[in-house]
Amino acid sequence: MTEIGGFQNNVARIDLSEGEVNYESIDEDDARKYIGARGLGVKYVFEQGPDVDPLGPDNLLAFMNGPLSGTQVTMSGRIAVCTKSPLTGTVTDSHQGGWSGARLKWAGFDGLLFEGEADEPVYAYIEDGEVELRDASHLWGKGVHETRDAIEEEVDGSYGKNLSIMGIGPGGENGVRYACIMNEDDRASGRGGTGCVMGSKNLKAVVVKSNTRMPQPADSETFQEGHRQAMQAITESEVTAPNEGGLSMYGTNVLMNITEEMSGLPTRNAKYTSTGDAVEDGWADDEFDAEKISGENVRENILVDEPTCHSCPVACKKEVEVQAMHKGEEMNVRMESYEYESAFALGPNSGHTERDDIALMIDRCNDMGVDTIETGNMMAMAMEMSEEGKLEDIAELDWGDSETMVDMIERIARREDDLADLLAEGAERVAEKRDAEENSLAVKGQTIPAYDPRCMKGMGIAYATSNRGACHLRGYTPAAEILGIPEKVDPYEYEGKGELTAEFQDLHAISDSFDICKFNAFAEGIEEYVTQYNGMTGFDVTEDELMEAGERIYNLERYYNNLAGFDGADDSLPARFLEDGIRGQGASEGEYCELEEMKDEYYAFRGWVDGVVPDEKLADLEIEIGPGTGVSADDGGAAAPSDD
């Protein structure tokens, strides 16, 4: 392509089966239509074919940064990992912060495309625009932390100065379907099983060595004006203001007390809507209290450092140190970072609120390379199944047994016994094997994060229509439902939430494709996005054109899923959240999620037919790839006639 600011115009395609590396440029039309990172990554995955086996050699694993990654843009330290998920069977993209995305850009790359399967374990070493495959047999079986330390010594690099490592632990090696990819800052491409795909390819790590070489904007004047506007918005926001805003002071866990008070915190496998509701019902005593694991409590008692990602003044990461007792032994644990969703899944949803034990569990998940949300939710599912006698032939897990939970994490990662092996398969497969559908909190095979759709109705339609399974980060409606951004909406009102969710989904597709942190959306909006994007690239897109690019990316993902066999029937929620399920308690008393009403509104706004992108929509968005869905909105959703 012609030179575009923010791009290196260099993508490495690595055939692990043959041990070959080829380099290719980025098509300029694709860069304009799909932006970068998530958008371009999904297009590369789509071109590999929606019918590939997620764990087969033909599945593509794409590490992609965007045109704003590694630049002066605030919060631009993100990288996207795109592939077909072994957990959900959908296309998925999972992002991590820290410095890996920036450093890959500085090393001369917009992306790395891994295909095939190495005969023996390898790691990819990237420096000065070149990729080299190196033996990793000596690292196989090691935890993430030990692996990173060994590689740091091998390549004579230094974290925080010139080195980034994205690697897997035993979870990825042993095919845990929700295994993740961790970097040296304990940032995770956490959801969807990207680490499982990496393990199936015998790829232990991606190692990037580079000094700081930030791309310069094509239009410096426009860029600097956009950057000034963005910095002003971030500094003035009650959420993101450095050293003042809630996110900066308490990290993501600023939400724990808020959702608890709203009765919007799924508890005990979402049978309750808060820990207080569980206590009020007599299930637990007063020691079961979400405040004990809140951001405020963490900051006051165990916070030791507040590191940050590339080009971020907010510093939401909260590094903690605890002295945790485990099996009679005192263990010193220092780890980054005590996140809201991790604490929810490994804590209240699993029946306990032991702050220091949760820190130990998060650290163990990071080292084993498994998603904290999925791991906690799988143990909560096993606890409920144990209570109902559905696991008595293999093993049982008791509510709130935090000591066993700590050991269970490594057992799952290594598939050490029958229960661990079962739970490593994910909620959907456990439900099928054990007649436990009613115990599952999964949508399209991926379990929910820490927002109860009986309280926040927008999250209900967002979970259901997420292209990668239950997810808060596809369309973060709590921004409006809790924080009033861009304006306050009633969390219990379902009307209007279909349209609101679709708009958030398109906006997040843009930021994920830039690739910048979603937390900037607590302060910035489309105006700041357009100005910075145009300034960096030299483009001259309008706000409407950029929003259409976000819509195009979201529809491309949905189109991929349609071809993989998904439709409106898969846009569902766990039964306990719906009309005939378990009603909310406390502040959410009597509430349920009016999903069908919101789906009708959402599909109408999207122009979809029962969850399927019609061919007219693909044409309108200029998505010129694949065979089309064969669905026509003009014919009421009937398959389009054959050309034969």
ABEGO torsion letter per residue (X at the ends): XBBBBGBAGBBBBBBAAAGBBBBBBBBAAAAAAAGEEAAAAAAAAAAAEAABBAABAABBBBBBBBAABGBABBGAABBBBBBBBAAAGBBBBBBBBEAAAAAAAAAGBABBBBBEBBABBBBBBBBGGBBBBBBAAAABGBBAAAAAAAAAAAAGBBBGAABBBBBBBAAAAAGBAABBBBBAAGBBBABGGAAAAAAAAGBABBBBBBBBBBBBBABAAAAAAAAAAAAAAAAABAAABBGABAAAAAEAAAAAAAAAAAGABBBGGGABABAAAAAAAGABBAABBAAAABAAAAAAAABABBBBBBGBAAGABBBBBBBBBBGGBBBBBBBOBBBAAAAAAABAAAGBABAAAAAAAAAAAAAAGBBAAAAAAAAAAAAAAAAAGAAAAABBBBBGBAAAAAAAAAAAAAGABAAAAAAAAEAAAAAAAAGAAAABABBGGBBBBABBAAABAAAAAAAAABAAEBBAAABBAAAAAAAGOABBBBAABABGAAAAAAAAAAAAAAAAAOBBBAAAAAABBAAAAAAAAAAAAGBBBBAAAAAAAAAAAAAAAAAAAAAAGBBAAABBBBAAABAABBBBBEAABGBBBBAAAAAAAAAAAAGBBGGBBBAAAAAAAGBBBEAEAGBBAAAGGBBBBBAX
